[in-house]
Structures are given as structure tokens and as C-alpha cells.
């Protein structure tokens, strides 16, 4: 008769955010200064919300943005920091 032993291993991870080192600094026409611009995906990851929610805030005019020549949207990092998307757990 063989004896079987079960071992339970639980692994917990916190959110890991990996960002490329490529930064875009452009003139934000709303801020009237050169600021860091981030992609929709980066903005969503920083704020802890979905990309769709970032698009909704852009469309509502809550976030400053610019459209690039290839049709991508870049969000003003200063506007993102000042927005109500910030929560206690995500400090930009």
C-alpha cells in the first residue's frame, strides 16, 4: 500500500505593469506646453481601468489627447494624473 501526500501551493501576485521605455513628448494644445503623451493602453494600465473607459473619457473631453498621423491616439499624462480616474491604489 502506497501513501499519497498532497501539497497545496498558493501563489499570489500583485499587478505587474511593464511599460516600454519609449516616451512621446509632444505639445498638448490644451495644456499649452510640451508634456509626456502615453498610448491608450498605457493610460488604461496606469489608471487601472479598461481601454474602453479611457476612450470614453477622451470622447467626453475629460482627457487631453492628440491623434498621430497613423491614427493612434496619445493621451496627455498631465491630464491623466489630474483626472478622476486616479484611485488610492494607483499613484501616477
PyMOL commands that set and color helices and strands:
alter all, ss='L'
color gray80, all
select helices_A, chain A and resi 40-47+51-60+77-82
alter helices_A, ss='H'
color red, helices_A
select strands_A, chain A and resi 24-28+33-39+65-67+73-76
alter strands_A, ss='S'
color yellow, strands_A
deselect
rebuild
show_as cartoon
